[in-house]
Amino acid sequence: MNRTFFNRQQIFAMGFVCLLILSFSYHAQAKVSVVSMFADHMVLQRQMSVPVWG
């Protein structure tokens, strides 16, 4: 009983779709930066709690 789940054309189509997904995901980049509230020269007071949400 020699069964194949996918024929050659289906395997080629799945490979092509995977290649397309990988090529599009390569160009998707996130420009992540820290909010200016956490930048240099930030002033905090001693013994005071700093609430941060997010």
DRENNUMAR-952429 format. One record per residue: residue number from 1; residue in one letter; x, z, y of N, C-alpha, C, O in turn. Coordinates in nm, 3 decimals. Example, Ala and Ser with C-alpha at 12.3 -4.5 7.8 and 13.67 -1.06 7.14 Angstrom:
REM residues 2
@pos = 1 code = a n_X = 1.319 n_Z = 0.780 n_Y = -0.569 ca_X = 1.230 ca_Z = 0.780 ca_Y = -0.450 c_X = 1.320 c_Z = 0.780 c_Y = -0.330 o_X = 1.424 o_Z = 0.846 o_Y = -0.332
@pos = 2 code = s n_X = 1.285 n_Z = 0.708 n_Y = -0.225 ca_X = 1.367 ca_Z = 0.714 ca_Y = -0.106 c_X = 1.290 c_Z = 0.787 c_Y = 0.003 o_X = 1.341 o_Z = 0.804 o_Y = 0.114
//
This chain:
REM residues 54
@pos = 1 code = m n_X = 0.085 n_Z = 0.000 n_Y = -0.118 ca_X = 0.000 ca_Z = 0.000 ca_Y = 0.000 c_X = 0.089 c_Z = 0.000 c_Y = 0.124 o_X = 0.133 o_Z = 0.106 o_Y = 0.169
@pos = 2 code = n n_X = 0.115 n_Z = -0.115 n_Y = 0.177 ca_X = 0.203 ca_Z = -0.130 ca_Y = 0.292 c_X = 0.117 c_Z = -0.154 c_Y = 0.416 o_X = 0.074 o_Z = -0.266 o_Y = 0.442
@pos = 3 code = r n_X = 0.092 n_Z = -0.047 n_Y = 0.492 ca_X = 0.010 ca_Z = -0.059 ca_Y = 0.612 c_X = 0.099 c_Z = -0.046 c_Y = 0.735 o_X = 0.188 o_Z = 0.039 o_Y = 0.740
@pos = 4 code = t n_X = 0.074 n_Z = -0.129 n_Y = 0.832 ca_X = 0.142 ca_Z = -0.115 ca_Y = 0.960 c_X = 0.037 c_Z = -0.080 c_Y = 1.064 o_X = -0.071 o_Z = -0.140 o_Y = 1.067
@pos = 5 code = f n_X = 0.068 n_Z = 0.016 n_Y = 1.148 ca_X = -0.028 ca_Z = 0.061 ca_Y = 1.247 c_X = -0.032 c_Z = -0.033 c_Y = 1.367 o_X = -0.138 o_Z = -0.054 o_Y = 1.427
@pos = 6 code = f n_X = 0.083 n_Z = -0.090 n_Y = 1.404 ca_X = 0.090 ca_Z = -0.179 ca_Y = 1.519 c_X = 0.159 c_Z = -0.308 c_Y = 1.479 o_X = 0.256 o_Z = -0.307 o_Y = 1.403
@pos = 7 code = n n_X = 0.108 n_Z = -0.418 n_Y = 1.529 ca_X = 0.176 ca_Z = -0.544 ca_Y = 1.502 c_X = 0.282 c_Z = -0.568 c_Y = 1.609 o_X = 0.293 o_Z = -0.490 o_Y = 1.704
@pos = 8 code = r n_X = 0.358 n_Z = -0.672 n_Y = 1.595 ca_X = 0.472 ca_Z = -0.699 ca_Y = 1.684 c_X = 0.428 c_Z = -0.717 c_Y = 1.829 o_X = 0.497 o_Z = -0.672 o_Y = 1.921
@pos = 9 code = q n_X = 0.316 n_Z = -0.782 n_Y = 1.851 ca_X = 0.267 ca_Z = -0.807 ca_Y = 1.986 c_X = 0.226 c_Z = -0.675 c_Y = 2.054 o_X = 0.251 o_Z = -0.657 o_Y = 2.173
@pos = 10 code = q n_X = 0.164 n_Z = -0.585 n_Y = 1.981 ca_X = 0.124 ca_Z = -0.456 ca_Y = 2.037 c_X = 0.246 c_Z = -0.371 c_Y = 2.071 o_X = 0.247 o_Z = -0.303 o_Y = 2.173
@pos = 11 code = i n_X = 0.348 n_Z = -0.374 n_Y = 1.988 ca_X = 0.470 ca_Z = -0.298 ca_Y = 2.014 c_X = 0.538 c_Z = -0.352 c_Y = 2.139 o_X = 0.587 o_Z = -0.274 o_Y = 2.221
@pos = 12 code = f n_X = 0.543 n_Z = -0.484 n_Y = 2.154 ca_X = 0.602 ca_Z = -0.544 ca_Y = 2.273 c_X = 0.524 c_Z = -0.504 c_Y = 2.398 o_X = 0.585 o_Z = -0.472 o_Y = 2.500
@pos = 13 code = a n_X = 0.391 n_Z = -0.505 n_Y = 2.391 ca_X = 0.309 ca_Z = -0.468 ca_Y = 2.506 c_X = 0.329 c_Z = -0.322 c_Y = 2.543 o_X = 0.338 o_Z = -0.289 o_Y = 2.661
@pos = 14 code = m n_X = 0.337 n_Z = -0.233 n_Y = 2.445 ca_X = 0.360 ca_Z = -0.091 ca_Y = 2.473 c_X = 0.498 c_Z = -0.069 c_Y = 2.534 o_X = 0.513 o_Z = 0.012 o_Y = 2.626
@pos = 15 code = g n_X = 0.598 n_Z = -0.139 n_Y = 2.484 ca_X = 0.732 ca_Z = -0.129 ca_Y = 2.541 c_X = 0.735 c_Z = -0.178 c_Y = 2.684 o_X = 0.802 o_Z = -0.119 o_Y = 2.769
@pos = 16 code = f n_X = 0.665 n_Z = -0.286 n_Y = 2.712 ca_X = 0.660 ca_Z = -0.341 ca_Y = 2.848 c_X = 0.591 c_Z = -0.244 c_Y = 2.943 o_X = 0.636 o_Z = -0.226 o_Y = 3.056
@pos = 17 code = v n_X = 0.483 n_Z = -0.182 n_Y = 2.900 ca_X = 0.411 ca_Z = -0.084 ca_Y = 2.983 c_X = 0.500 c_Z = 0.038 c_Y = 3.009 o_X = 0.504 o_Z = 0.088 o_Y = 3.121
@pos = 18 code = c n_X = 0.572 n_Z = 0.084 n_Y = 2.908 ca_X = 0.664 ca_Z = 0.197 ca_Y = 2.927 c_X = 0.773 c_Z = 0.162 c_Y = 3.027 o_X = 0.810 o_Z = 0.244 o_Y = 3.111
@pos = 19 code = l n_X = 0.826 n_Z = 0.040 n_Y = 3.017 ca_X = 0.928 ca_Z = -0.004 ca_Y = 3.110 c_X = 0.875 c_Z = -0.011 c_Y = 3.253 o_X = 0.945 o_Z = 0.027 o_Y = 3.347
@pos = 20 code = l n_X = 0.753 n_Z = -0.057 n_Y = 3.270 ca_X = 0.692 ca_Z = -0.060 ca_Y = 3.403 c_X = 0.674 c_Z = 0.080 c_Y = 3.459 o_X = 0.703 o_Z = 0.104 o_Y = 3.577
@pos = 21 code = i n_X = 0.627 n_Z = 0.172 n_Y = 3.378 ca_X = 0.606 ca_Z = 0.310 ca_Y = 3.424 c_X = 0.739 c_Z = 0.372 c_Y = 3.465 o_X = 0.746 o_Z = 0.440 o_Y = 3.568
@pos = 22 code = l n_X = 0.843 n_Z = 0.351 n_Y = 3.386 ca_X = 0.974 ca_Z = 0.406 ca_Y = 3.419 c_X = 1.030 c_Z = 0.345 c_Y = 3.547 o_X = 1.092 o_Z = 0.415 o_Y = 3.626
@pos = 23 code = s n_X = 1.008 n_Z = 0.215 n_Y = 3.568 ca_X = 1.062 ca_Z = 0.152 ca_Y = 3.688 c_X = 0.988 c_Z = 0.200 c_Y = 3.813 o_X = 1.050 o_Z = 0.214 o_Y = 3.918
@pos = 24 code = f n_X = 0.859 n_Z = 0.225 n_Y = 3.804 ca_X = 0.785 ca_Z = 0.276 ca_Y = 3.920 c_X = 0.819 c_Z = 0.423 c_Y = 3.946 o_X = 0.823 o_Z = 0.464 o_Y = 4.062
@pos = 25 code = s n_X = 0.842 n_Z = 0.501 n_Y = 3.841 ca_X = 0.872 ca_Z = 0.642 ca_Y = 3.862 c_X = 1.011 c_Z = 0.660 c_Y = 3.921 o_X = 1.039 o_Z = 0.762 o_Y = 3.983
@pos = 26 code = y n_X = 1.100 n_Z = 0.563 n_Y = 3.902 ca_X = 1.234 ca_Z = 0.571 ca_Y = 3.959 c_X = 1.227 c_Z = 0.565 c_Y = 4.112 o_X = 1.307 o_Z = 0.630 o_Y = 4.180
@pos = 27 code = h n_X = 1.133 n_Z = 0.490 n_Y = 4.166 ca_X = 1.121 ca_Z = 0.474 ca_Y = 4.311 c_X = 1.038 c_Z = 0.584 c_Y = 4.375 o_X = 1.038 o_Z = 0.597 o_Y = 4.498
@pos = 28 code = a n_X = 0.968 n_Z = 0.663 n_Y = 4.299 ca_X = 0.887 ca_Z = 0.772 ca_Y = 4.353 c_X = 0.977 c_Z = 0.892 c_Y = 4.376 o_X = 1.023 o_Z = 0.955 o_Y = 4.280
@pos = 29 code = q n_X = 1.002 n_Z = 0.925 n_Y = 4.501 ca_X = 1.088 ca_Z = 1.037 ca_Y = 4.535 c_X = 1.016 c_Z = 1.126 c_Y = 4.634 o_X = 0.940 o_Z = 1.078 o_Y = 4.719
@pos = 30 code = a n_X = 1.039 n_Z = 1.253 n_Y = 4.625 ca_X = 0.980 ca_Z = 1.350 ca_Y = 4.717 c_X = 1.084 c_Z = 1.392 c_Y = 4.819 o_X = 1.196 o_Z = 1.427 o_Y = 4.782
@pos = 31 code = k n_X = 1.048 n_Z = 1.389 n_Y = 4.944 ca_X = 1.136 ca_Z = 1.435 ca_Y = 5.051 c_X = 1.102 c_Z = 1.581 c_Y = 5.076 o_X = 1.016 o_Z = 1.613 o_Y = 5.158
@pos = 32 code = v n_X = 1.170 n_Z = 1.670 n_Y = 5.006 ca_X = 1.142 ca_Z = 1.813 ca_Y = 5.014 c_X = 1.236 c_Z = 1.876 c_Y = 5.116 o_X = 1.357 o_Z = 1.853 o_Y = 5.112
@pos = 33 code = s n_X = 1.179 n_Z = 1.955 n_Y = 5.206 ca_X = 1.262 ca_Z = 2.026 ca_Y = 5.303 c_X = 1.203 c_Z = 2.165 c_Y = 5.326 o_X = 1.086 o_Z = 2.190 o_Y = 5.297
@pos = 34 code = v n_X = 1.286 n_Z = 2.253 n_Y = 5.376 ca_X = 1.244 ca_Z = 2.390 ca_Y = 5.402 c_X = 1.172 c_Z = 2.396 c_Y = 5.537 o_X = 1.213 o_Z = 2.329 o_Y = 5.632
@pos = 35 code = v n_X = 1.067 n_Z = 2.474 n_Y = 5.545 ca_X = 0.992 ca_Z = 2.488 ca_Y = 5.668 c_X = 1.083 c_Z = 2.549 c_Y = 5.774 o_X = 1.171 o_Z = 2.629 o_Y = 5.743
@pos = 36 code = s n_X = 1.061 n_Z = 2.512 n_Y = 5.899 ca_X = 1.148 ca_Z = 2.558 ca_Y = 6.006 c_X = 1.147 c_Z = 2.711 c_Y = 6.020 o_X = 1.240 o_Z = 2.767 o_Y = 6.079
@pos = 37 code = m n_X = 1.046 n_Z = 2.778 n_Y = 5.968 ca_X = 1.040 ca_Z = 2.923 ca_Y = 5.975 c_X = 1.156 c_Z = 2.986 c_Y = 5.898 o_X = 1.200 o_Z = 3.097 o_Y = 5.931
@pos = 38 code = f n_X = 1.207 n_Z = 2.917 n_Y = 5.794 ca_X = 1.316 ca_Z = 2.970 ca_Y = 5.713 c_X = 1.450 c_Z = 2.903 c_Y = 5.746 o_X = 1.540 o_Z = 2.901 o_Y = 5.662
@pos = 39 code = a n_X = 1.464 n_Z = 2.851 n_Y = 5.865 ca_X = 1.587 ca_Z = 2.781 ca_Y = 5.903 c_X = 1.694 c_Z = 2.881 c_Y = 5.949 o_X = 1.675 o_Z = 3.002 o_Y = 5.941
@pos = 40 code = d n_X = 1.804 n_Z = 2.828 n_Y = 5.997 ca_X = 1.913 ca_Z = 2.911 ca_Y = 6.049 c_X = 1.867 c_Z = 2.991 c_Y = 6.170 o_X = 1.771 o_Z = 2.955 o_Y = 6.238
@pos = 41 code = h n_X = 1.936 n_Z = 3.101 n_Y = 6.197 ca_X = 1.913 ca_Z = 3.189 ca_Y = 6.312 c_X = 1.775 c_Z = 3.256 c_Y = 6.308 o_X = 1.716 o_Z = 3.283 o_Y = 6.412
@pos = 42 code = m n_X = 1.726 n_Z = 3.281 n_Y = 6.189 ca_X = 1.598 ca_Z = 3.350 ca_Y = 6.173 c_X = 1.619 c_Z = 3.498 c_Y = 6.202 o_X = 1.716 o_Z = 3.558 o_Y = 6.154
@pos = 43 code = v n_X = 1.530 n_Z = 3.558 n_Y = 6.280 ca_X = 1.544 ca_Z = 3.698 ca_Y = 6.321 c_X = 1.441 c_Z = 3.783 c_Y = 6.248 o_X = 1.321 o_Z = 3.756 o_Y = 6.255
@pos = 44 code = l n_X = 1.489 n_Z = 3.886 n_Y = 6.177 ca_X = 1.401 ca_Z = 3.980 ca_Y = 6.108 c_X = 1.434 c_Z = 4.120 c_Y = 6.156 o_X = 1.547 o_Z = 4.148 o_Y = 6.196
@pos = 45 code = q n_X = 1.335 n_Z = 4.209 n_Y = 6.151 ca_X = 1.359 ca_Z = 4.348 ca_Y = 6.187 c_X = 1.376 c_Z = 4.431 c_Y = 6.062 o_X = 1.317 o_Z = 4.401 o_Y = 5.957
@pos = 46 code = r n_X = 1.456 n_Z = 4.534 n_Y = 6.072 ca_X = 1.478 ca_Z = 4.624 ca_Y = 5.959 c_X = 1.353 c_Z = 4.704 c_Y = 5.928 o_X = 1.272 o_Z = 4.733 o_Y = 6.016
@pos = 47 code = q n_X = 1.339 n_Z = 4.739 n_Y = 5.801 ca_X = 1.230 ca_Z = 4.825 ca_Y = 5.752 c_X = 1.092 c_Z = 4.767 c_Y = 5.783 o_X = 0.995 o_Z = 4.842 o_Y = 5.790
@pos = 48 code = m n_X = 1.080 n_Z = 4.638 n_Y = 5.801 ca_X = 0.950 ca_Z = 4.574 ca_Y = 5.824 c_X = 0.925 c_Z = 4.474 c_Y = 5.712 o_X = 1.014 o_Z = 4.400 o_Y = 5.671
@pos = 49 code = s n_X = 0.801 n_Z = 4.474 n_Y = 5.663 ca_X = 0.768 ca_Z = 4.377 ca_Y = 5.560 c_X = 0.745 c_Z = 4.239 c_Y = 5.623 o_X = 0.699 o_Z = 4.228 o_Y = 5.736
@pos = 50 code = v n_X = 0.779 n_Z = 4.137 n_Y = 5.547 ca_X = 0.763 ca_Z = 3.999 ca_Y = 5.596 c_X = 0.662 c_Z = 3.929 c_Y = 5.504 o_X = 0.698 o_Z = 3.889 o_Y = 5.393
@pos = 51 code = p n_X = 0.538 n_Z = 3.915 n_Y = 5.549 ca_X = 0.439 ca_Z = 3.847 ca_Y = 5.464 c_X = 0.462 c_Z = 3.696 c_Y = 5.464 o_X = 0.473 o_Z = 3.633 o_Y = 5.569
@pos = 52 code = v n_X = 0.470 n_Z = 3.640 n_Y = 5.344 ca_X = 0.489 ca_Z = 3.496 ca_Y = 5.331 c_X = 0.381 c_Z = 3.446 c_Y = 5.236 o_X = 0.367 o_Z = 3.496 o_Y = 5.125
@pos = 53 code = w n_X = 0.305 n_Z = 3.345 n_Y = 5.281 ca_X = 0.198 ca_Z = 3.289 ca_Y = 5.198 c_X = 0.239 c_Z = 3.149 c_Y = 5.156 o_X = 0.319 o_Z = 3.083 o_Y = 5.222
@pos = 54 code = g n_X = 0.183 n_Z = 3.108 n_Y = 5.045 ca_X = 0.207 ca_Z = 2.968 ca_Y = 5.008 c_X = 0.236 c_Z = 2.948 c_Y = 4.870 o_X = 0.257 o_Z = 2.834 o_Y = 4.828
//
